[in-house]
């Protein structure tokens, strides 16, 4: 059997430097001697104690399995933040973090609907099977077999011509880095205790750029750490027929596009 490589020494040094800590500073935080930490980082300690593994895993918020088996230096900042948020491939036991779902009598996934009144409770309950099971459930035709789907209502007019009151059918996006720029998504924000429907672009600096279809609304960014879930747009239903864009809306959109172009040139 092929021997697995141990990335722990290099990962420990990488994580320390990523936090801007000296060996003395990290050793103090972990209640270790500097010489012991140096031995761990250099690989001189061939069999660190379970207490050392547990302490370092807890300190950096990354599972022991990942500390040992994954070369963290090869991961991008987005994935590192994902690991630190608890979405750990080894800790969770699969390529996706645990996603609470409900199923019908035939063991097929339902499509849950998250009504406006459930917004406040969704963030605390989105990973709780009992909460998800309490949501209205539907079986929609013509959905692809692969993936988990959920419906979110829209409010306001930031995504016109998709009007407020429309229901957005979405698919769970487990790999945020796979999103193409300006992908329409429902984003669950932990910091704001809310979810928003926006055009999403993942930026290299650990930020999400959120842009509205309606050019009157300014784009803005949120830190990756404030994002709990992303659900990619699949389809929508509405009681209203979209109205043609007015002359004023066309003018505002043209001006906004010029501003963005000029800003891009300056950058």
C-alpha positions in Angstrom: 0.0 0.0 0.0 1.3 3.5 -0.9 2.4 5.4 2.1 0.4 8.7 2.7 2.5 11.8 3.0 2.4 13.7 6.2 1.9 17.5 5.6 1.6 18.4 9.3 5.0 20.1 9.8 4.7 22.3 6.7 1.0 23.1 7.4 1.8 24.2 11.0 4.5 26.6 9.8 2.2 27.9 7.0 -0.7 28.5 9.3 1.5 30.3 11.8 3.0 32.6 9.2 -0.4 33.2 7.7 -1.5 34.6 11.0 1.6 36.7 11.2 2.9 35.0 14.4 6.4 34.3 15.5 7.3 30.8 16.9 7.5 32.4 20.3 4.0 34.0 20.0 2.3 30.8 18.8 4.1 28.7 21.3 2.8 31.0 24.1 -0.8 30.7 22.7 -0.6 26.9 22.6 1.2 26.7 25.9 4.2 25.0 24.4 7.9 25.8 24.5 9.4 27.4 21.5 11.8 24.5 21.1 8.9 22.0 21.0 7.0 24.1 18.4 10.2 24.4 16.3 10.6 20.6 16.5 6.9 20.2 15.3 7.4 22.6 12.4 10.7 21.0 11.3 9.3 17.5 11.5 11.8 16.5 14.1 8.9 15.3 16.3 7.8 12.1 14.4 4.9 11.4 16.6 3.2 14.5 18.1 1.0 13.7 21.1 -2.8 13.6 20.7 -2.9 16.7 23.0 -0.7 18.6 20.6 -2.8 17.7 17.6 -6.0 18.6 19.4 -4.7 21.9 20.6 -3.4 23.0 17.2 -6.6 21.8 15.4 -8.7 23.8 17.9 -6.5 26.9 17.6 -6.6 27.1 13.8 -10.1 25.7 13.4 -9.0 23.0 11.0 -9.5 19.3 11.5 -6.6 17.0 12.4 -7.1 15.0 9.2 -6.7 18.1 7.1 -3.7 19.2 9.0 -2.0 15.9 8.3 -3.3 14.8 4.9 -3.9 18.1 2.9 -1.1 20.4 1.8 -2.8 23.6 2.8 -0.1 25.7 1.0 -1.7 24.5 -2.3 -5.2 25.8 -1.5 -6.5 29.2 -2.3 -7.6 31.7 0.3 -11.3 31.0 -0.4 -10.9 27.3 0.4 -8.8 28.0 3.5 -11.6 30.3 4.8 -14.1 27.5 4.0 -12.0 25.0 6.0 -11.8 27.5 8.9 -15.6 28.0 8.8 -16.0 24.3 9.4 -16.7 23.1 5.9 -13.9 20.5 6.1 -13.8 17.6 3.6 -12.4 15.2 6.3 -14.3 16.6 9.3 -17.6 16.4 7.4 -16.9 13.0 5.9 -17.4 13.9 2.2 -16.7 16.5 -0.5 -19.7 18.5 0.7 -20.5 19.8 4.1 -23.6 18.3 5.8 -26.7 19.8 4.1 -30.0 19.3 5.9 -32.7 18.1 3.5 -36.1 16.5 3.6 -37.3 13.6 1.4 -40.7 12.2 0.3 -42.1 8.7 0.8 -40.1 7.5 -2.1 -36.9 8.8 -0.5 -36.6 11.5 -3.2 -35.4 15.0 -2.1 -38.1 17.6 -1.7 -37.8 21.1 -2.8 -38.2 23.2 0.3 -39.7 26.7 0.2 -38.3 29.3 2.6 -41.1 31.9 3.2 -40.4 35.5 4.2 -41.5 34.8 7.7 -38.9 32.1 8.0 -36.0 34.4 7.1 -35.0 35.1 10.7 -35.0 31.4 11.7 -33.3 30.1 8.5 -29.7 31.1 9.5 -29.9 29.3 12.8 -31.8 26.3 11.4 -30.5 25.8 7.9 -28.3 22.9 9.1 -31.0 21.5 11.3 -33.0 18.6 9.7 -36.0 19.4 12.0 -36.2 23.0 10.9 -35.8 22.1 7.2 -38.5 19.5 7.6 -40.9 22.1 9.0 -40.7 24.2 5.8 -43.3 23.9 3.0 -42.2 21.1 0.7 -42.8 20.6 -3.0 -42.0 18.1 -5.8 -41.3 20.1 -9.0 -41.3 18.5 -12.4 -38.4 18.8 -14.9 -35.6 19.4 -12.3 -32.3 17.7 -13.0 -31.8 14.6 -10.9 -28.5 15.8 -9.6 -28.4 18.6 -7.0 -30.4 19.9 -4.1 -33.0 22.6 -4.8 -34.7 25.2 -2.7 -37.1 28.1 -3.3 -36.6 31.6 -2.0 -39.0 34.5 -2.4 -37.7 37.9 -3.6 -38.4 41.3 -2.1 -37.9 44.8 -3.6 -37.0 45.7 -7.1 -33.2 45.4 -7.1 -33.3 42.5 -9.6 -35.8 44.0 -12.0 -37.2 42.8 -14.5 -37.5 39.9 -12.0 -40.1 41.6 -9.7 -40.4 41.4 -5.9 -42.7 38.6 -4.9 -41.2 36.2 -7.4 -40.1 32.8 -6.3 -36.5 31.9 -7.2 -35.8 28.2 -7.7 -32.2 27.6 -6.8 -29.6 24.8 -6.7 -27.2 24.4 -3.8 -23.7 25.6 -4.8 -21.1 23.7 -2.8 -18.0 25.0 -4.6 -18.1 28.7 -4.6 -14.9 29.0 -6.7 -16.7 27.3 -9.6 -19.1 30.2 -10.0 -18.7 32.2 -13.1 -18.6 36.1 -12.7 -22.1 37.6 -12.3 -23.8 34.3 -11.6 -27.3 35.0 -10.3 -27.6 33.5 -6.8 -29.4 33.7 -3.5 -26.7 34.4 -0.9 -27.4 33.5 2.8 -25.6 36.2 4.8 -24.8 35.4 8.5 -23.7 38.9 9.4 -26.9 40.5 8.2 -29.2 37.7 9.2 -30.7 37.8 5.8 -30.6 36.3 2.2 -30.3 38.4 -0.9 -30.7 37.7 -4.6 -27.8 39.1 -6.6 -25.3 38.6 -9.4 -22.3 37.1 -7.6 -18.7 37.3 -8.5 -16.1 35.7 -6.2 -13.1 38.0 -5.8 -9.5 37.0 -5.0 -9.4 39.1 -1.8 -11.8 36.9 0.1 -14.8 38.9 -0.9 -18.0 38.4 -2.8 -19.1 41.2 -5.2 -22.9 41.4 -5.2 -24.5 43.3 -8.1 -28.1 44.0 -8.9 -29.8 43.7 -12.3 -31.4 47.0 -11.6 -28.7 49.6 -12.3 -30.1 52.1 -9.8 -28.7 49.9 -7.0 -24.9 50.2 -6.4 -22.9 47.0 -6.2 -21.2 46.1 -2.9 -18.9 43.5 -1.4 -19.2 41.2 1.6 -16.5 39.1 3.2 -16.5 35.4 2.5 -16.7 34.8 6.3 -20.2 36.4 6.4 -21.6 34.0 3.8 -23.3 30.8 5.1 -24.7 29.4 1.9 -24.9 30.1 -1.8 -27.8 28.9 -4.0 -27.4 29.3 -7.7 -30.4 30.5 -9.8 -32.2 27.8 -11.8 -35.5 29.3 -12.7 -38.2 31.6 -11.3 -42.0 31.9 -11.1 -43.9 35.2 -11.0 -47.5 36.4 -11.2 -46.3 39.5 -13.2 -45.2 39.8 -16.8 -41.9 41.7 -17.0 -42.3 45.2 -18.3 -40.0 46.6 -21.0 -37.1 48.7 -19.7 -38.0 52.4 -19.6 -35.9 55.1 -21.3 -34.8 56.3 -17.8 -33.7 52.8 -16.8 -31.8 52.5 -20.1 -30.0 55.8 -19.4 -29.2 54.9 -15.9 -27.8 51.5 -17.0 -25.7 53.1 -19.7 -24.2 55.6 -17.2 -23.6 52.9 -14.7 -21.8 50.7 -17.2 -19.6 53.7 -18.2 -18.7 54.3 -14.6 -17.8 50.7 -14.1 -15.7 50.7 -17.3 -13.8 53.9 -16.2 -13.3 52.4 -12.7 -11.9 49.3 -14.3 -9.4 51.3 -16.4 -8.2 53.2 -13.3 -7.7 49.9 -11.5 
